[in-house]
Amino acid sequence: MSIGKTRAFSWTACLTLSLGIVAVASAQSVPTPAAPQSGQAKPAILIETLSWDEAEHILTADTVVVIALGAESKEHGRHLQLNNDFLMAEYLKKRVLAAAPQNVVVAPTINYSFYPAFLEYPGSTSVSIDTARTMITDIVHSLAHYGPRRFYILNTGISTLRPLAQAAAGLAKDNILLRYTDLTKDDPVEKKVRQSGGTHADEIETSMMLYIAPETVRMNRAIRDLNPDQPGGLTRDPNGKGTYSTTGAWGDPTLATREKGQAVVESLVATILKDIDELRRASLSTTPSVSQ
């Protein structure tokens, strides 16, 4: 997950684990679409599995389109893979699909965006903020052309919030409602389990990956790397502009556990599902862009 240096890493989740989220495995069985009857609620479905004429039946004015956003090539310390955000985005997408909210279509994941804070570390990629905004706007406009007016971005980044806010403001002028996950919001679950500071590839993010994809985490390479926060991105130069980090992490991933990750992830999933349900019911006459 992409974390800016001047903003806290906190997860938008306020619900408890007792909500009973459907198991991820159920997301593997994608229902075969059929032409819906008038007024019939349709289950969540992957749009990429449809033919165009099937998509024509699914993409209606009542449809909520969910689009995951996660970097597939961006550093996350020495103990996490470059595709960390992408794996997280794909996992969250599957959880949304498994829960099958009514009239939800899940679009392909976007794997590039605005991530300027990590470019000193090889393999990291970023597009300009204008490109990131335009990419979201163009994708949404393309799908809105067929009927949908409500869109939700499963956002796994922090620097991505700026282009997402700009895109939402522009789309609102066309009566298109865009909301997205804001990971800077306080989360009581994270506050309860967190033992140290940090915002990137830290205790919390590493814990989440131990729960989501433990095979991608190399805990034997995790090192505490929590130098004082400085304006700018992360830097490998001790005299450079930004927060100095030899590893590319900022925090203490050695404190990560699967149990912490489960608590934070399940709370986040519950909040995302709540956000999508609220968006599904939202009037197009109101245009808040950030998930509530």
N, C-alpha and C positions, 0 to 999 in steps of 0.2 A: 504494500500500500504506500502511496506517495505522500510524504509528510513534509510540510513547510517548516522552516526553522522558527518562525515567529508565532506559530499557532500551536496550540496544544493538541496532542493526539488523543481524541476521545471519541467514543463510539455512540452513535445515535440509537440508544436502546433503553427503554424504560420498563419493559415487561419482564416477567420472571420465567424461569425454565418450565414452570408448570403448565405452560400453554400447550405443550404436546405437539411439537412440529412434526410433520410427516417425515419418515425416513428418506434419506437422499436416494436410496436404491430405487425407490418407486419412480424416480424421475427418468429411469432408463426406458420405461414403457411409454412411448408416445402414442396417443390415441390417433386412429385414422380419422381424418376429418370427413364430415359429410355435410351436405347442404342443410343448414339449420332451419327449423320451422320458425315461423313468426313468433317473436317473444321468448324463444327458448334460449336459456343461458348456455354458453359454450365453455368447455373447460379450457384451461391454459394449454397452449400448444406451441411448438417450435415452428416458426414461419418457414425456416429453411427446408423443412420436410414436406412442404406442400408444393403442388403444381400451381400455376398462376390462376387457373379457374377455381381451384379449391380456396386459394387465398382471397379470391373475390367474394366468396361467401363469408369469410372470417373477418375481413377488414371492414368493419362497419363503424358508424358514428358512436356506438356504445363500447367499442373495443378500447382497452388500455394496452398500449404497446410498451413492453419492458425491454430496455437495451442495457446490457452490462458494459462497463467501461473499466479496463484494467491493463496496465502496461505489460507487454510481453518481453520487453528487453530494457530493464532498468535495475540498477544495482540495489541489493538489499543486504549489504554486509558480506562477510566471507562465509557465513553459515546458511544463508538462504539463496535460492536461485534467482537469476535475472527475471524469470517469468512469474515471480511471486504474486504480483498483483493480478495477472491474468488467471492464475490458478484460483485465486480468491474470488474473482469475478465469475468464473465458470461455476464454482461451487455454489455461490449465492444464486446464480441463474437456475441451477438445478433444483435448489430448494424452493424457489418460487414456482417452478414448473411442477414439482412434486405436490405442493400444496393446492394447486389447481384453483386459484381464485377465478370467479366467473368472468368470462369475456376478456381474458388476458392472452395476448400474443407475445411470445418471447422472440426477439430479433437477434441476429448474430452479434457476438461480442466485438467491441471496438478495442483494438490492442495498441493504438498509439494516441498520444495526447500531449498536453502541455506539462512537462516535467523538467524545468530548468535547473533544479537544485542539485542534480546528481551527475552532471555531465563531465566532471573530472575523473569519474570512475569508468574504465573501459566497459563497453557493452551497453551503457546507458544511452537512451534516445529521448528526444523531445521534438515536438513541432512548435511553431510559434503560437501564441495565444490566439491570433487571428485565424490561423489554420484550424486550431482546435475548435474554436467557436463555429466556424463555417462548416466544418465536418459534421458537427452535431445538427446544426440548422438544416443543412442539405439533406441529411438522412431523414430527419423528422418531416421535412416538407415533402420528400418523396413518398413516404408512407401515409402522411395526412391527405395526400391527393386522392387516395382510395377510400377515405372515410374517417379514420380515427382522428380524434382531436385531443386525446389525453395520452401523455407519454411520461414514462418514469425511467430515469437513468440509475442503474445499480452502480453507483460511483464508489470506487475503492481508493480514490486519491484525495489530496488536499489542494495542491496547486490547480487541479482541475476545476475547483469551485468557481474560479474567476471566469473562465470561458463558458461554463455552464450557466452562470448567472446572466452573462451577456446574451447567450442563446435564448434563455427563457424570456428575457425582456423583449427581444426581437420577435419571437414566436407569438408572444401575447398579443402583438399588434394584428396578427392574423387569426386571432381567436383560437390559438392552440395553447393548451396548458401543459407546461413542462415542469416536472418536479424531479428531485434527485436526492440521493443519500448525502447527508452532510456529516462527515465523521469528526467534525470539530465540536459537536454538541456534547454536553456532559452526559455521562452514562453512570448511574449509580452502581451497576454491576462491575464495570471496570474499576471504579474507585475502590470498591470493596476488595478486589483481588490484587490490585497493583501494589508492588512493594518498592518500586524505584521510578525515577523520572525517565525522560526520553520520549522520542516521537517517531523513530524510524528504525525498523528491524530490531526493535527493542524487546523488552520482556513481554508486552502484550501481543504485538504482532507475531513474534516467534511462537508464543503460546497458541495463538489462533492457528498457525500453520501446523503445529504439532497435533492439533485436532482435525484440521481439514485435510492435510497431505503430509503425514509424518515422514514418509519416505523421502521427502524433498529437504528435510531439515538435517543439518550436520552439526549437532550440538557440541561435538568435540572441537569445532572451530569457533564456537561462540565466545566472545570476549567482551567484558565490560568496556564500553567506549563512550563516556559521558563527560566530555569537556564542556566548558562554559558556552552557553548559547550566544551566538554572535549574529548580527544581521547578514543576510545572504544565504546561500545554499551550504551544502557540506563541502569541505575542502581538504585535500591531502597535504596542503602546504601549511606548516605551522605558523607561517607569517602571512598567509593568504587571507583574502576577504571571505568571511563566513565562519561557520562552526567547524573547527578542526576535528577530523576523524580519520584515523589511519585505516580503519576497517570498512568505512562506508556505513556503519551503523551509528545511531545516536541513542544510547540507553544501555541497559544491562540485560542482554538476552540470556545470560547464564541463569537467571531467575525464572525462566519460562517453564511452564508445565502444561501438560495436556488438559488437566482439570481447569486451570485458569482459562485456557483457550475455549473449552466447551462452554463455560459460563458466559463468556463474552460473545461468542459466535451465536449461541442459541438466542441470546437477548437481542442481538442485532437482527437475526432472521425474523424474529417475531415483530420487531419494529418495522422492518421493510414490508412485511405482509400487511401490517396495519396501514402503513403509508399508501400502499397500492389500493387497498380497499377504500380508503378515504378519497383517493384520487378518482377511483371508479364512480364514486357518488358525488364528486364535486361538480358544481355548476360552472359552466364555461364563462359565466359572467364575472367570476372571481379569478384572479390570476396570481396567487402566491406561487413562487417558483421553487422554494426550498421545502423539503419534507418536514412535516410538522411533528 
